[in-house]
Amino acid sequence: MLSLEESYEYCTQLTGRTAHNFRFSFLTLPTEKRWAMNALYAFNRVTDDLGDDPTISLELRRTQLKAWRQSVLAALSLSETNAGKKIPGTAEMATLDDHPALPAVADVVARFHIPQEYLLAVIDGVEMDLHPMVIATFADLEQYCYRVAGAVGLCCIHIWGFHDQRAKSIAIDCGLALQLTNILRDLGEDASLGRTYLPREDFVRFGYPDSEPWPNVQDDRFRSLMEFEVQRTKTYYERAEELFPCLHADGQPILRAMLDIYGGLLREIERRNYDVFSRRVSLPKWKKLWFAGRAILLHKLGFHS
């Protein structure tokens, strides 16, 4: 069992190893909020990994996610009376009770008054991936993206600080912008795993018969489909810009860095003429650092978004 300090250190190290885009934006935050974002990222990373491990059966993944949900709920309940202390496991719960991220996650939820339903929604979203899932319409996709990204956005604004209730709906749209970017970037990889997150209605719109599985072919209809999806994603980035005046000042640079980094990925998809098959779309480390550094500098100079 780890102390709270050790748990935060675990989350920080996990973020450094695996958050290839987000960790650069975290650099823009004051120390306490940066640690909190590391813990939130760790929660999402652990949840995603439990549901997405191809080396174990689907049934075991379902069992692990159920145990993780119970362990998270237990840790959140204990955090109210054990803030700053070691959080013990209980004999009747799964061994995930002792997961090194849990003390920090529970502390962040308590410290920043994050509604626990947001974390549970993330687990719901990962569980959706364990079942055959047909995303027929964009409304279906929005529901999925709320769970795996919009709910995370709501957690984020509690950590960053906000003073306008409009921030909640905008944070959901901001999460949708980032998740749609991920979906477009990972289209080829997901297809190889038998997953297609784009709505079926969009494939039909651009000439793919409803009964035909779409091939990984970069023809005119595929490029038209991708152009449509990119333009729709841009509208959510425009909506996300409305979040800035709703946030506390020290929360604005991280939003700027996030939007610039993920917006850069979207522009890179366009630059490659929508080729998301030959190699993974990414930004070089120097560019992500530049986006983060620029956000910090603009904040220090008083140029708030």
C-alpha atoms as a printed R data frame, in Angstrom:
    type eleno elety resid chain resno       x       y       z
1   ATOM     1    CA   MET     A     1   0.000   0.000   0.000
2   ATOM     2    CA   LEU     A     2   1.359   3.391  -0.958
3   ATOM     3    CA   SER     A     3   1.249   6.675   0.850
4   ATOM     4    CA   LEU     A     4  -0.428   9.588  -0.865
5   ATOM     5    CA   GLU     A     5   2.917  11.053  -1.876
6   ATOM     6    CA   GLU     A     6   4.064   7.729  -3.338
7   ATOM     7    CA   SER     A     7   0.793   7.386  -5.230
8   ATOM     8    CA   TYR     A     8   1.212  10.811  -6.840
9   ATOM     9    CA   GLU     A     9   4.768   9.855  -7.796
10  ATOM    10    CA   TYR     A    10   3.475   6.670  -9.427
11  ATOM    11    CA   CYS     A    11   0.904   8.682 -11.429
12  ATOM    12    CA   THR     A    12   3.567  11.181 -12.494
13  ATOM    13    CA   GLN     A    13   5.845   8.427 -13.744
14  ATOM    14    CA   LEU     A    14   3.001   6.689 -15.588
15  ATOM    15    CA   THR     A    15   2.069   9.973 -17.265
16  ATOM    16    CA   GLY     A    16   5.667  10.562 -18.311
17  ATOM    17    CA   ARG     A    17   5.899   7.103 -19.891
18  ATOM    18    CA   THR     A    18   2.586   6.935 -21.719
19  ATOM    19    CA   ALA     A    19   0.943  10.364 -22.190
20  ATOM    20    CA   HIS     A    20   2.621  11.193 -25.473
21  ATOM    21    CA   ASN     A    21   0.514  14.302 -26.119
22  ATOM    22    CA   PHE     A    22  -1.189  15.326 -22.885
23  ATOM    23    CA   ARG     A    23   1.918  15.413 -20.699
24  ATOM    24    CA   PHE     A    24   3.286  18.394 -22.600
25  ATOM    25    CA   SER     A    25   0.173  20.446 -21.889
26  ATOM    26    CA   PHE     A    26   0.374  19.520 -18.179
27  ATOM    27    CA   LEU     A    27   3.629  21.501 -17.985
28  ATOM    28    CA   THR     A    28   1.603  24.713 -18.207
29  ATOM    29    CA   LEU     A    29  -0.101  24.173 -14.830
30  ATOM    30    CA   PRO     A    30   0.894  25.133 -11.283
31  ATOM    31    CA   THR     A    31   2.425  22.206  -9.389
32  ATOM    32    CA   GLU     A    32  -0.645  21.110  -7.410
33  ATOM    33    CA   LYS     A    33  -2.902  21.111 -10.462
34  ATOM    34    CA   ARG     A    34  -0.220  19.384 -12.555
35  ATOM    35    CA   TRP     A    35  -0.070  16.553  -9.995
36  ATOM    36    CA   ALA     A    36  -3.853  16.364 -10.081
37  ATOM    37    CA   MET     A    37  -3.857  16.041 -13.871
38  ATOM    38    CA   ASN     A    38  -1.236  13.291 -13.617
39  ATOM    39    CA   ALA     A    39  -3.571  11.396 -11.273
40  ATOM    40    CA   LEU     A    40  -6.562  11.936 -13.568
41  ATOM    41    CA   TYR     A    41  -4.538  10.758 -16.541
42  ATOM    42    CA   ALA     A    42  -3.417   7.682 -14.583
43  ATOM    43    CA   PHE     A    43  -7.043   6.817 -13.791
44  ATOM    44    CA   ASN     A    44  -7.928   7.003 -17.482
45  ATOM    45    CA   ARG     A    45  -4.825   5.072 -18.536
46  ATOM    46    CA   VAL     A    46  -5.460   2.246 -16.054
47  ATOM    47    CA   THR     A    47  -9.131   2.065 -17.032
48  ATOM    48    CA   ASP     A    48  -8.315   1.956 -20.736
49  ATOM    49    CA   ASP     A    49  -5.589  -0.661 -20.295
50  ATOM    50    CA   LEU     A    50  -7.849  -2.944 -18.251
51  ATOM    51    CA   GLY     A    51 -10.400  -2.933 -21.052
52  ATOM    52    CA   ASP     A    52  -8.012  -3.038 -23.983
53  ATOM    53    CA   ASP     A    53  -5.473  -5.757 -23.172
54  ATOM    54    CA   PRO     A    54  -5.483  -8.133 -26.180
55  ATOM    55    CA   THR     A    55  -3.544 -10.792 -24.246
56  ATOM    56    CA   ILE     A    56  -6.504 -11.653 -22.013
57  ATOM    57    CA   SER     A    57 -10.042 -12.778 -22.742
58  ATOM    58    CA   LEU     A    58 -12.987 -10.435 -23.027
59  ATOM    59    CA   GLU     A    59 -14.598 -12.117 -20.032
60  ATOM    60    CA   LEU     A    60 -11.551 -11.459 -17.851
61  ATOM    61    CA   ARG     A    61 -11.458  -7.850 -19.007
62  ATOM    62    CA   ARG     A    62 -15.100  -7.444 -18.012
63  ATOM    63    CA   THR     A    63 -14.297  -8.929 -14.602
64  ATOM    64    CA   GLN     A    64 -11.308  -6.644 -14.148
65  ATOM    65    CA   LEU     A    65 -13.278  -3.535 -15.056
66  ATOM    66    CA   LYS     A    66 -16.020  -4.538 -12.615
67  ATOM    67    CA   ALA     A    67 -13.403  -4.986  -9.889
68  ATOM    68    CA   TRP     A    68 -11.803  -1.655 -10.818
69  ATOM    69    CA   ARG     A    69 -15.174   0.110 -10.546
70  ATOM    70    CA   GLN     A    70 -15.670  -1.356  -7.066
71  ATOM    71    CA   SER     A    71 -12.134  -0.428  -6.049
72  ATOM    72    CA   VAL     A    72 -12.532   3.160  -7.280
73  ATOM    73    CA   LEU     A    73 -15.811   3.524  -5.380
74  ATOM    74    CA   ALA     A    74 -14.212   2.110  -2.238
75  ATOM    75    CA   ALA     A    75 -11.232   4.467  -2.518
76  ATOM    76    CA   LEU     A    76 -13.470   7.493  -3.072
77  ATOM    77    CA   SER     A    77 -15.544   6.562  -0.044
78  ATOM    78    CA   LEU     A    78 -12.474   6.115   2.145
79  ATOM    79    CA   SER     A    79 -10.869   9.337   0.952
80  ATOM    80    CA   GLU     A    80 -13.319  11.412   2.979
81  ATOM    81    CA   THR     A    81 -11.921  10.028   6.238
82  ATOM    82    CA   ASN     A    82  -8.403   9.061   5.154
83  ATOM    83    CA   ALA     A    83  -7.234  12.161   3.276
84  ATOM    84    CA   GLY     A    84  -3.440  12.246   3.258
85  ATOM    85    CA   LYS     A    85  -3.135   8.733   4.759
86  ATOM    86    CA   LYS     A    86  -2.501   5.306   3.333
87  ATOM    87    CA   ILE     A    87  -5.658   3.792   1.892
88  ATOM    88    CA   PRO     A    88  -6.034   0.139   2.915
89  ATOM    89    CA   GLY     A    89  -7.519  -2.636   0.831
90  ATOM    90    CA   THR     A    90 -10.321  -4.835   2.135
91  ATOM    91    CA   ALA     A    91 -10.365  -8.609   2.099
92  ATOM    92    CA   GLU     A    92 -13.693  -8.911   0.296
93  ATOM    93    CA   MET     A    93 -12.654  -6.653  -2.599
94  ATOM    94    CA   ALA     A    94 -10.432  -7.501  -5.571
95  ATOM    95    CA   THR     A    95  -6.696  -6.862  -5.341
96  ATOM    96    CA   LEU     A    96  -7.213  -3.745  -7.459
97  ATOM    97    CA   ASP     A    97  -8.043  -2.048  -4.137
98  ATOM    98    CA   ASP     A    98  -4.305  -1.711  -3.654
99  ATOM    99    CA   HIS     A    99  -3.646  -0.183  -7.071
100 ATOM   100    CA   PRO     A   100  -0.939   2.489  -6.650
101 ATOM   101    CA   ALA     A   101  -2.962   5.163  -8.487
102 ATOM   102    CA   LEU     A   102  -5.999   5.007  -6.212
103 ATOM   103    CA   PRO     A   103  -4.829   7.142  -3.254
104 ATOM   104    CA   ALA     A   104  -3.938  10.027  -5.597
105 ATOM   105    CA   VAL     A   105  -7.131   9.633  -7.643
106 ATOM   106    CA   ALA     A   106  -9.286   9.671  -4.522
107 ATOM   107    CA   ASP     A   107  -7.412  12.694  -3.165
108 ATOM   108    CA   VAL     A   108  -7.947  14.640  -6.403
109 ATOM   109    CA   VAL     A   109 -11.670  13.858  -6.473
110 ATOM   110    CA   ALA     A   110 -12.025  15.065  -2.879
111 ATOM   111    CA   ARG     A   111  -9.717  18.073  -3.185
112 ATOM   112    CA   PHE     A   112 -11.271  19.442  -6.376
113 ATOM   113    CA   HIS     A   113 -14.863  18.338  -5.686
114 ATOM   114    CA   ILE     A   114 -15.146  16.194  -8.812
115 ATOM   115    CA   PRO     A   115 -18.478  14.336  -9.002
116 ATOM   116    CA   GLN     A   116 -17.689  10.618  -8.946
117 ATOM   117    CA   GLU     A   117 -20.179   9.925 -11.725
118 ATOM   118    CA   TYR     A   118 -17.709  11.435 -14.182
119 ATOM   119    CA   LEU     A   119 -15.127   8.762 -13.361
120 ATOM   120    CA   LEU     A   120 -17.741   6.034 -13.514
121 ATOM   121    CA   ALA     A   121 -18.826   7.285 -16.954
122 ATOM   122    CA   VAL     A   122 -15.266   6.699 -18.189
123 ATOM   123    CA   ILE     A   123 -15.445   3.090 -17.014
124 ATOM   124    CA   ASP     A   124 -18.849   2.786 -18.745
125 ATOM   125    CA   GLY     A   125 -17.263   3.986 -21.982
126 ATOM   126    CA   VAL     A   126 -14.421   1.472 -21.854
127 ATOM   127    CA   GLU     A   127 -16.916  -1.298 -21.104
128 ATOM   128    CA   MET     A   128 -18.781  -0.330 -24.285
129 ATOM   129    CA   ASP     A   129 -15.725  -1.399 -26.271
130 ATOM   130    CA   LEU     A   130 -16.009  -4.929 -24.888
131 ATOM   131    CA   HIS     A   131 -19.319  -5.542 -26.634
132 ATOM   132    CA   PRO     A   132 -20.077  -5.617 -30.357
133 ATOM   133    CA   MET     A   133 -20.831  -1.974 -30.960
134 ATOM   134    CA   VAL     A   134 -22.527  -0.502 -33.994
135 ATOM   135    CA   ILE     A   135 -22.397   3.278 -34.129
136 ATOM   136    CA   ALA     A   136 -25.268   3.978 -36.478
137 ATOM   137    CA   THR     A   137 -25.583   7.730 -36.081
138 ATOM   138    CA   PHE     A   138 -23.584  10.707 -34.904
139 ATOM   139    CA   ALA     A   139 -25.827  10.829 -31.844
140 ATOM   140    CA   ASP     A   140 -24.572   7.328 -30.973
141 ATOM   141    CA   LEU     A   141 -21.000   8.535 -31.368
142 ATOM   142    CA   GLU     A   142 -21.657  11.550 -29.156
143 ATOM   143    CA   GLN     A   143 -22.904   9.255 -26.396
144 ATOM   144    CA   TYR     A   144 -19.765   7.122 -26.601
145 ATOM   145    CA   CYS     A   145 -17.474  10.171 -26.734
146 ATOM   146    CA   TYR     A   146 -19.174  11.708 -23.701
147 ATOM   147    CA   ARG     A   147 -18.210   8.681 -21.648
148 ATOM   148    CA   VAL     A   148 -14.595   8.374 -22.763
149 ATOM   149    CA   ALA     A   149 -13.807  12.063 -23.321
150 ATOM   150    CA   GLY     A   150 -16.569  14.489 -22.357
151 ATOM   151    CA   ALA     A   151 -16.669  13.190 -18.787
152 ATOM   152    CA   VAL     A   152 -12.892  13.596 -18.654
153 ATOM   153    CA   GLY     A   153 -13.299  17.189 -19.796
154 ATOM   154    CA   LEU     A   154 -15.698  17.775 -16.912
155 ATOM   155    CA   CYS     A   155 -13.106  16.380 -14.497
156 ATOM   156    CA   CYS     A   156 -10.486  18.669 -16.023
157 ATOM   157    CA   ILE     A   157 -12.397  21.900 -15.537
158 ATOM   158    CA   HIS     A   158 -12.887  21.068 -11.866
159 ATOM   159    CA   ILE     A   159  -9.103  20.812 -11.531
160 ATOM   160    CA   TRP     A   160  -8.375  23.889 -13.660
161 ATOM   161    CA   GLY     A   161 -11.079  25.963 -11.977
162 ATOM   162    CA   PHE     A   162 -14.125  27.555 -13.620
163 ATOM   163    CA   HIS     A   163 -16.513  30.345 -12.680
164 ATOM   164    CA   ASP     A   164 -19.265  29.990 -15.257
165 ATOM   165    CA   GLN     A   165 -21.683  27.058 -15.454
166 ATOM   166    CA   ARG     A   166 -21.526  27.237 -19.256
167 ATOM   167    CA   ALA     A   167 -18.113  25.650 -18.895
168 ATOM   168    CA   LYS     A   168 -19.694  22.238 -18.364
169 ATOM   169    CA   SER     A   169 -21.409  21.930 -21.734
170 ATOM   170    CA   ILE     A   170 -18.427  23.472 -23.508
171 ATOM   171    CA   ALA     A   171 -16.031  21.057 -21.781
172 ATOM   172    CA   ILE     A   172 -18.080  18.163 -23.158
173 ATOM   173    CA   ASP     A   173 -17.752  19.590 -26.680
174 ATOM   174    CA   CYS     A   174 -14.041  20.143 -26.115
175 ATOM   175    CA   GLY     A   175 -13.663  16.489 -25.159
176 ATOM   176    CA   LEU     A   176 -15.585  15.560 -28.291
177 ATOM   177    CA   ALA     A   177 -13.168  17.571 -30.452
178 ATOM   178    CA   LEU     A   178 -10.155  15.749 -28.993
179 ATOM   179    CA   GLN     A   179 -11.780  12.322 -29.175
180 ATOM   180    CA   LEU     A   180 -12.892  12.805 -32.788
181 ATOM   181    CA   THR     A   181  -9.280  13.693 -33.596
182 ATOM   182    CA   ASN     A   182  -8.152  10.454 -31.938
183 ATOM   183    CA   ILE     A   183 -10.741   8.468 -33.882
184 ATOM   184    CA   LEU     A   184  -9.615   9.919 -37.221
185 ATOM   185    CA   ARG     A   185  -5.935   9.442 -36.377
186 ATOM   186    CA   ASP     A   186  -6.473   5.803 -35.324
187 ATOM   187    CA   LEU     A   187  -8.909   4.855 -38.075
188 ATOM   188    CA   GLY     A   188  -6.594   2.340 -39.736
189 ATOM   189    CA   GLU     A   189  -5.393   0.821 -36.465
190 ATOM   190    CA   ASP     A   190  -8.933   0.455 -35.138
191 ATOM   191    CA   ALA     A   191 -10.136  -1.092 -38.397
192 ATOM   192    CA   SER     A   192  -7.436  -3.767 -38.097
193 ATOM   193    CA   LEU     A   193  -8.927  -4.644 -34.690
194 ATOM   194    CA   GLY     A   194 -12.444  -4.816 -36.109
195 ATOM   195    CA   ARG     A   195 -13.511  -1.467 -34.668
196 ATOM   196    CA   THR     A   196 -15.140   1.362 -36.557
197 ATOM   197    CA   TYR     A   197 -16.109   4.403 -34.541
198 ATOM   198    CA   LEU     A   198 -17.312   6.633 -37.370
199 ATOM   199    CA   PRO     A   199 -21.105   6.570 -37.761
200 ATOM   200    CA   ARG     A   200 -22.509   4.082 -40.230
201 ATOM   201    CA   GLU     A   201 -24.723   6.836 -41.647
202 ATOM   202    CA   ASP     A   202 -21.603   8.731 -42.728
203 ATOM   203    CA   PHE     A   203 -20.257   5.765 -44.682
204 ATOM   204    CA   VAL     A   204 -23.576   5.409 -46.484
205 ATOM   205    CA   ARG     A   205 -23.583   9.156 -47.207
206 ATOM   206    CA   PHE     A   206 -20.295   8.824 -49.073
207 ATOM   207    CA   GLY     A   207 -21.071   5.757 -51.131
208 ATOM   208    CA   TYR     A   208 -20.371   2.793 -48.889
209 ATOM   209    CA   PRO     A   209 -23.400   0.446 -49.003
210 ATOM   210    CA   ASP     A   210 -24.818  -0.242 -45.569
211 ATOM   211    CA   SER     A   211 -24.047  -3.968 -45.841
212 ATOM   212    CA   GLU     A   212 -20.491  -3.480 -47.110
213 ATOM   213    CA   PRO     A   213 -17.570  -3.362 -44.654
214 ATOM   214    CA   TRP     A   214 -15.465  -0.400 -45.699
215 ATOM   215    CA   PRO     A   215 -12.049  -1.261 -47.102
216 ATOM   216    CA   ASN     A   216  -8.803   0.493 -46.190
217 ATOM   217    CA   VAL     A   217  -8.593   2.084 -49.615
218 ATOM   218    CA   GLN     A   218  -7.732   5.743 -50.079
219 ATOM   219    CA   ASP     A   219 -10.028   6.483 -52.993
220 ATOM   220    CA   ASP     A   220 -12.113   9.569 -53.694
221 ATOM   221    CA   ARG     A   221 -15.035   8.482 -51.557
222 ATOM   222    CA   PHE     A   222 -12.728   7.840 -48.587
223 ATOM   223    CA   ARG     A   223 -11.121  11.256 -48.933
224 ATOM   224    CA   SER     A   224 -14.570  12.867 -49.180
225 ATOM   225    CA   LEU     A   225 -15.629  11.037 -46.030
226 ATOM   226    CA   MET     A   226 -12.496  12.158 -44.188
227 ATOM   227    CA   GLU     A   227 -12.850  15.754 -45.345
228 ATOM   228    CA   PHE     A   228 -16.397  15.764 -43.982
229 ATOM   229    CA   GLU     A   229 -15.285  14.307 -40.636
230 ATOM   230    CA   VAL     A   230 -12.395  16.762 -40.294
231 ATOM   231    CA   GLN     A   231 -14.623  19.749 -41.004
232 ATOM   232    CA   ARG     A   232 -17.165  18.570 -38.445
233 ATOM   233    CA   THR     A   233 -14.385  18.112 -35.889
234 ATOM   234    CA   LYS     A   234 -13.216  21.676 -36.515
235 ATOM   235    CA   THR     A   235 -16.630  22.992 -35.469
236 ATOM   236    CA   TYR     A   236 -16.077  21.430 -32.048
237 ATOM   237    CA   TYR     A   237 -12.655  23.040 -31.781
238 ATOM   238    CA   GLU     A   238 -14.361  26.364 -32.469
239 ATOM   239    CA   ARG     A   239 -16.830  25.602 -29.691
240 ATOM   240    CA   ALA     A   240 -13.950  24.697 -27.348
241 ATOM   241    CA   GLU     A   241 -12.491  28.196 -27.797
242 ATOM   242    CA   GLU     A   242 -15.529  29.497 -25.889
243 ATOM   243    CA   LEU     A   243 -14.253  27.726 -22.779
244 ATOM   244    CA   PHE     A   244 -11.382  30.145 -22.139
245 ATOM   245    CA   PRO     A   245 -13.352  32.982 -20.497
246 ATOM   246    CA   CYS     A   246 -15.116  30.455 -18.263
247 ATOM   247    CA   LEU     A   247 -11.860  29.208 -16.711
248 ATOM   248    CA   HIS     A   248  -9.681  30.544 -13.944
249 ATOM   249    CA   ALA     A   249  -6.604  32.269 -15.348
250 ATOM   250    CA   ASP     A   250  -4.102  29.523 -14.451
251 ATOM   251    CA   GLY     A   251  -6.306  26.946 -16.199
252 ATOM   252    CA   GLN     A   252  -6.258  28.725 -19.534
253 ATOM   253    CA   PRO     A   253  -2.710  27.819 -20.706
254 ATOM   254    CA   ILE     A   254  -3.328  24.063 -20.503
255 ATOM   255    CA   LEU     A   255  -6.466  24.398 -22.617
256 ATOM   256    CA   ARG     A   256  -4.516  26.453 -25.152
257 ATOM   257    CA   ALA     A   257  -1.768  23.837 -25.308
258 ATOM   258    CA   MET     A   258  -4.230  20.952 -25.618
259 ATOM   259    CA   LEU     A   259  -6.180  22.577 -28.422
260 ATOM   260    CA   ASP     A   260  -3.001  23.506 -30.268
261 ATOM   261    CA   ILE     A   261  -1.473  20.031 -29.967
262 ATOM   262    CA   TYR     A   262  -4.590  18.118 -30.959
263 ATOM   263    CA   GLY     A   263  -5.523  20.714 -33.556
264 ATOM   264    CA   GLY     A   264  -2.018  20.171 -34.928
265 ATOM   265    CA   LEU     A   265  -2.757  16.460 -35.276
266 ATOM   266    CA   LEU     A   266  -5.940  17.267 -37.182
267 ATOM   267    CA   ARG     A   267  -4.012  19.580 -39.520
268 ATOM   268    CA   GLU     A   268  -1.408  16.861 -40.027
269 ATOM   269    CA   ILE     A   269  -4.158  14.452 -41.108
270 ATOM   270    CA   GLU     A   270  -5.213  17.009 -43.710
271 ATOM   271    CA   ARG     A   271  -1.618  17.627 -44.786
272 ATOM   272    CA   ARG     A   272  -1.184  13.917 -45.456
273 ATOM   273    CA   ASN     A   273  -4.280  13.975 -47.654
274 ATOM   274    CA   TYR     A   274  -6.068  11.822 -45.067
275 ATOM   275    CA   ASP     A   275  -3.555   8.964 -45.200
276 ATOM   276    CA   VAL     A   276  -4.055   7.400 -41.762
277 ATOM   277    CA   PHE     A   277  -2.993   3.928 -42.882
278 ATOM   278    CA   SER     A   278   0.663   3.990 -43.915
279 ATOM   279    CA   ARG     A   279   1.997   5.331 -40.604
280 ATOM   280    CA   ARG     A   280   0.642   6.805 -37.389
281 ATOM   281    CA   VAL     A   281  -0.121  10.508 -37.480
282 ATOM   282    CA   SER     A   282   1.875  12.328 -34.816
283 ATOM   283    CA   LEU     A   283   3.659  15.584 -34.027
284 ATOM   284    CA   PRO     A   284   7.369  15.796 -33.202
285 ATOM   285    CA   LYS     A   285   8.285  16.322 -29.560
286 ATOM   286    CA   TRP     A   286   9.781  19.754 -30.281
287 ATOM   287    CA   LYS     A   287   6.482  20.993 -31.695
288 ATOM   288    CA   LYS     A   288   4.477  19.832 -28.678
289 ATOM   289    CA   LEU     A   289   6.982  21.499 -26.371
290 ATOM   290    CA   TRP     A   290   6.740  24.647 -28.480
291 ATOM   291    CA   PHE     A   291   2.937  24.705 -28.151
292 ATOM   292    CA   ALA     A   292   3.213  24.269 -24.375
293 ATOM   293    CA   GLY     A   293   5.952  26.895 -24.072
294 ATOM   294    CA   ARG     A   294   4.015  29.388 -26.167
295 ATOM   295    CA   ALA     A   295   0.920  28.891 -23.997
296 ATOM   296    CA   ILE     A   296   2.965  29.558 -20.847
297 ATOM   297    CA   LEU     A   297   4.622  32.620 -22.354
298 ATOM   298    CA   LEU     A   298   1.355  34.143 -23.543
299 ATOM   299    CA   HIS     A   299  -0.110  33.610 -20.089
300 ATOM   300    CA   LYS     A   300   2.860  35.260 -18.363
301 ATOM   301    CA   LEU     A   301   2.649  38.201 -20.766
302 ATOM   302    CA   GLY     A   302  -1.009  38.639 -19.908
303 ATOM   303    CA   PHE     A   303  -2.398  37.598 -23.283
304 ATOM   304    CA   HIS     A   304  -5.304  35.534 -22.006
305 ATOM   305    CA   SER     A   305  -7.497  33.791 -24.512
